[in-house]
Amino acid sequence: MALAHVFEVTVWSNVLLGIMQGICWSLMIFYMVDYAGPANRALAVGLNETAGYTAVAVFGKVGPLIWAGDDAERERKAATIPFYAILAFCAAGLLVTATGVLRDNRAQVVAEQRVRFSKLGVEGYSEEVRYTFPSGRSKDTGVFRFAFVETSFLNNSLMACCLAGIAINYTTTFAWGLAKTWAGAGGGSQASWGPVDPEAVTNITFTYDLTKGLLQFLFGFYSDRFGRRQLVVGGLALISLGQIAYAVVGGTAATTAAAETGFFVCSFALGLGTAMMYAVVIAAVGESADPSWRSSAVGSYRFWRDCGYSIGGLLLGYATDQSSYLTAVVVTACFMAVVTVVFHVAYVESPEAELDIHQVNLEFAKTDHSAAVKKEATRAWSPSGAFRENSPHVEPSRVA
């Protein structure tokens, strides 16, 4: 992208960057969820997401300053600086991985699975999940394949988390798209306020991004100690209220200055609501699954969460085209309210049993990883055995 002068090259470069982010960011989340253990899962994820989204916010503000200028050649050269900086970070990450500083932790998860199964008194288990239909017919499938179905369609708590994830990135689509467009276009011929200054529009979006980024690790720390539900429900409710406030400001503001001030407040509310639950939902998914398919569950959740971008874009665009900005905001507020109620009703908090993750990590450090994985491959990567038998579907064990 730093050297591209053709639009098609830029498009395909973005495809490669998207694949890289999907692999690397997902795997880093898996690593941190596993390494942190049940006592600090949301804090670990929150630190990761805080670093990532704070960087998004800051660069969104600094980037245009780097590229600004009257000299076209100077501007073109300045535009390549961020890409070379990203290449430097990629090289550093590759070095950390290649030198063994970051090691594969599958053996660690195998050890955790073994400890948890031992406490449950489970000894005989396999890689297969068996589910039985009312007719008595049964079917076996691999645990990895079943994890997506369990997370997406069968487990009420995990389904609620996936729905909350869609709402999270639906909100981001609103903040990055419709909110900016509406503020920049003004309230229309029937409104008393006109287009907001472009610099102020940028700062409104920056308010959302920075609030969302900076506070995630704090809420992650809180949820590890006091529970997930209250933060997720509270975050969804706050986003709903923020959307309602957007509608009120856009529909009733008497002056452009009043609309600008109101949009700043609304943007802060959306960012705060998102920060309250972003890392917390990932931790909630992780603790609702066994170690053997925890990463598959989190990956399935991230799939649905990131679908929120396209779902939000389509719905917001359609509602705006068919009616108005105000209608699109009201539809979004209603959607968020419904998600809040569904999550509150469907989600069952599943606190994990205490685990001496430090001891597990010590054993992991001493382990011949390849030998451990080979020895446990047919045993540990499987459902816990605490799943119900003779059931139309299988639910993950709840270890209180």
Sequence and secondary structure as in RCSB ss.txt:
>XXXX:A:sequence
MALAHVFEVTVWSNVLLGIMQGICWSLMIFYMVDYAGPANRALAVGLNETAGYTAVAVFGKVGPLIWAGDDAERE
RKAATIPFYAILAFCAAGLLVTATGVLRDNRAQVVAEQRVRFSKLGVEGYSEEVRYTFPSGRSKDTGVFRFAFVE
TSFLNNSLMACCLAGIAINYTTTFAWGLAKTWAGAGGGSQASWGPVDPEAVTNITFTYDLTKGLLQFLFGFYSDR
FGRRQLVVGGLALISLGQIAYAVVGGTAATTAAAETGFFVCSFALGLGTAMMYAVVIAAVGESADPSWRSSAVGS
YRFWRDCGYSIGGLLLGYATDQSSYLTAVVVTACFMAVVTVVFHVAYVESPEAELDIHQVNLEFAKTDHSAAVKK
EATRAWSPSGAFRENSPHVEPSRVA
>XXXX:A:secstr
  S  SHHHHHHHHHHHHHHHHHHHHHHHHHHHHHH TTSHHHHHHHHHHHHHHHHHHHHHHHHHHH  S HHHH
HHHHTHHHHHHHHHHHHHHHHHHTTSS   HHHHHHHHHHHHHHHT     SEEEEE TTS EEEEEHHHHHHHI
IIII HHHHHHHHHHHHHHHHHHIIIIIHHHHHHH S TTSS     HHHHHHHHHHHHHHHHHTHHHHHHHHHH
H SHHHHHHHHHHHHHHHHHHHHHHHH SSHHHHHHHHHHHHHHHHHHHHHHHHHHHHHHHHTS GGGHHHHHHH
HHHHHHHHHHHHHHHHHHHHHHT HHHHHHHHHHHHHHHHHHHHHH          HHHHHHHHHHS HHHHHHH
HTTTTSS  S S SS SS       
